[in-house]
């Protein structure tokens, strides 16, 4: 079912759907990327530096830049091959978010609650917008553009994004914008696809996109997460098509075994035209928020399994880096991307024009 016909079947939904469609069509976030670039999306604007206040949250707010520096310094990816996205504008964000929600971000108090950094409450909002929300909006632009790149090249990696706790009307868990939902809505309209699979392997339940696509048959959600940690969103769990609930302390072999079984089931249940892979590294052993015990090698194997799952079925895949709260996360992600390249699941070199 197309998004327009879906809207037509709901009384009063058609004007809202037409407005959403117009916003998507007039957006500048999709642009042509030359073949000389790799489908790896990143901007130095992703990284958050905020008078040291960012250190009050366990998230490594320079993770994204460190991933790229590892890849470029070690010769796996040339700096000039990285794609710089545009910032998502207010009109872009309104494709999913309500006016009321976006207006609420003009309150530093509200933003402080969403990102779990109380001192932000005391900061002027213009500074919060510039130092925190602008980097997030750049990452949203990256997630949206990555779907277009994936359709063109077979895969794309946004070195940021994956804000899976944010829904149309509510942020939380360090997630202020619903980039996964936005990415998919843009893909429905601009890429003319109608079947998307979300594979969410962050340690936490992806309650934001689950609420946004509640009862939407075009989106199939596979979510494998630690059920004993945040967000405990039982309402959102009803909208997970394939739920794999882990217990705290789950180790690598068990984790990978459960993933293998889950992917086999997903393959028989849903024929996707695009996969959104939320590849959080907060599953790593020692992560202060994930409470799982997956080795760095286990994360590399996990990513390889998901990319192979997509490649075997010839389904374009977008990877987002999502959660990961240890300094070692950047190294593990860079090693994983390098492994994907060595296994010929991605190509970091230039393509012919």
N, C-alpha and C positions, 0 to 999 in steps of 0.2 A: 504493500500500500504506500503510495507517495505521501509526502508530508501534507500536500494540499488536499488530497482526497481524505486523509485522516482527519484533517481539520473540518472538512465539509460535513463529516458525519457527526460532528459535535456542535450542537446549537450554540451560536454566538462566537464560535472559535475562528471562523473564516477571516474576519477583519484583522484579528491579532496575528493569524498565520500569514496574511498578505504583508503586514507590516514587518514581521520577522524576515520574510523572504526578501523584501525590498532592502532591508538593512544588510542582509548577507550579500545580495547582488551588488550593492553600491560600496561595499567594504574594499579597502585598499590592502588588506592583510594577505590576500592571495596575489602573488606577482610571479613573473617568469624568472626562473633561476637557470643560469647557463649551465651547460654540461660540464664546464670546467670546475664547477663547485661540487662538493660531496653533499649528500642529503643529511648533513649534520648541522643542526641549527643551534646557534649560541650567540650571545652578545655579552660584552664585558659589563653591560648594564644589568645583567642578571644578578650580579653579586651585590650583596647587601653590606654596606658599612655605615653604621649609624652611631657614631660617637662611643662605640664600645657597647652600646645597649644591646646589640644583637647577640652578644655573648651571654646574655641572661637567659636565653633559650638554648636548649641542648643542640638545636639544629646548627650544622656547620654552614653558615651563610656565605662562605667563599667556596663551597664544594664545587659549584658548577665551573668556575674558572680553573680550579685545580685539575679537574678532569681533562679539560682541553689542553692545559699546559703539559700534563703528562703525555698526552697523545701527540702533541706537536713537537715537544722536546725530544721524544724518543723516536721521531721520524715516521710515525704511523699515519699522520695527517698533516698536510701543509696548512699553515695558518690562513693562507689566502683561499683555501677551498671551503672554509667554514661559512655557512649562510647566516647573515645578520637579519633577524626578523624586524618587523615594525611593531610599535606599541599598539595594543588594542585600545581603540578609542571608546568613548562612552557609548556611541551608537553601536559599536561592535559588541560591547558587553551587554547591551539591552536586548540582544538576540536571545539571551537566556535569562539574565537578571532582571529583577523588577526595579523600577525607579526608586521605590522606597528603600530597597536594599542598598543600591549604589549611593543614595543620599545618606544612608546611615554610616557609610565609610568616611563622611566628612566630620565624624566625631572621633577624636583620638581615643576617647574612652572605649568606643565600640571596637576600633581596630586593635587596641591593646588586649581586649578580651578574646578576639579571634586568633591573634598570634601568640597569646599567652605570655606577653611581656608587659607586666603592670606599669613600669615606669613610663611607657609610651603615653599613658593617660595625661602626663604632665607636659607633653610636647605639643607645640603649635601644629595644627593639622597640615599646613602647607609643607612642613618638614617631614611629616609622616608620609604624605603623598609622594614627595620627592625621593626620599631615601628608602622607602619600603614598598609602597603601592606601585610606584613607577617600575621598579624591577619586576614585580609580579605581573604587571600589564605587558611588559616586554616578553615574559615567559609565556603568557597566554597567546600573544601573537605568534610565538614560536611553535606552540602546540597546534594552533590552527593551520599555519603554513605547512607543518610537517605532514598533515594528511594529504595535501596536494602533491608534495614531493614523493610520498610513499606510493601514490597511485601512478606517478610518472616513472619512478625508479625501482619500485618493488619494496622499498623500505625507507625509513627515515628515523633519525634519532633527534629528539629535542633534548639537549643536555640539561634542561630544566623541566618545569611543569609537573603535571601529575597531582594537582591539588584536589584530591578525591574526597575530601571532607566538606567541600563547599558545594551547595546547591543553589538553585535560582534565588532563594529567599533567605539563605542563612549560611554564614561562614563559620569556621571553627578549625581547631587542630592545625594552626599555622597556614590555613588555606583561605584566602580572601576572595578568590575568583574561581568559577567553575570551568576551568579550561578544558576538561574532558568533555563536558556537555556541549560547550561552545564548539570545540573541534568537530564533534559529530554532527551538530546542527548545520554547520557550514558545509560539511561533506555531503549531507543529504541534498542540499540545494545546488552547490557549485560542482560537485563531482558526480551528481546523478546516481548515487547509490542508495540502497534501501535496507541493507543488512550489515550491521556492525556488531562485532564481538569485542567486549571488553574483557581482557584477562588481567585481573588485578591481583598482583602477588606482593604488594606492600604488606607489612606485618599487620596493618590495621584494616578493619572493614571499610570499604569505599562507600560510605553512606551517602555522600553527596550525589554522585551520578546515579546511585540506586533510586534515590527519591526523584531525581529529574526524569528518569526513564521508567518510572513506575507504570506497569501495564502497557508499555510500548513494545509491541511485538517485533519492531525493527531492530531492537538492541538486545543482545544476549549477554548476560553478565556471568562470568565465572570469577568468583571471589574466594581466594584461599588466604585465611588470616587467623591470627591468634584471637580466639573468642574470649579470652580472659583479660583483655586490655581495652582501652578506649577504642571506639566511641560507645559501645554497648547500645547501638541503635536498633532495637528490636523491631520497630516499625519498618525501617528500611530493609531489614533482612527478608521481609516478605517478598521483596522485588528482586531478589537474587535468583537467577535461573539455576545456577549450579554453585552450591555453597559447600566449601570444604573448611570446616572449623578445626583449627589446630589447638593443641594445649600448650601452655608455657613449657619451655624446655625441650620442645620437639627438635630432634637432631637431624643432621644432613641426610643420611640414608633414608630415613623414614619420610622426610620432607620430599625428597626427589621421587620416591616411590609413589607417594600420594599425588604428586604433580603428574607423573606419567599416566596414572589411572584417570585423573581428571581430564587431561588433554584427549585421551582416547574417547571418553564419553562425549566431550564437547564436539569432537569431529563428527560423531554420528548424529548429533542433535541439531546442528545449525550450520548452514553453509554461508559463511560470511564473505562479504566483498571487501572488508577492511577490518583489521585487528588493531585495537588500541591496547598496548601493553604497558601497564603501570608497574614499573620495575623497581619498586622500593628496595633499598639495601638495609632497611631497619630489621631485616630478618637475621642479620649477622650476629654471631655469638658475641655477647658483650654489649650490644646496643642497649642503652639505658631505657628505651621505651618499647622495644619490640618483644623482649623476653623470649626469644627463640635462640637456638644454638646452631645456626647454619655457618659452616666454614666459608672462608673466602672462595675456595675452589668450588664449593657447593653453589654459590651465587653465580659463578662463571658457567657452571654446567646448567643451572636453571635457565639462564638467559639463552644459552645455546639450544636447549630443548624447545623453548618458545619460538625462537627464530626458525628452527628446523620444522616445527609444526606448521608455521606459516608458509615456508618455502615449499614444503612437500605438497601443499594444497594450492600453491601459486596464489596466495592471498597477500596483498600489500600489508605491511605492518608498520605502525608508529610506536616507537618506544619513548617513554617519559621516565625521568629518573626518580621522581617522587621522594618518599621519606628515606632517611638514613642519618643517624644522629651521632656518628663517630667520625673523627678525622680520617680514619682508614677507609671510609666509604668511597672517597674520590679515587683512591688507588685501585680499589676493587672494581669500580665501574670502568676505569680506563683499561684495566687488565681484561675485563669482560669484552669490551669493544674490540680490543686487539685480538682476542681469541675468535670473535665472530668473523673478523677479517681474515685471520689465518685459516679458518675452516671454510672460507669462501661463502659464508652466509651473507656477508655484506662486502661492498667494494669501496674502500676509502680513496682509491686513486681517481684520476679524472676520467670523464666519459667523453666520447666524441660529441662534438656540437651537432 
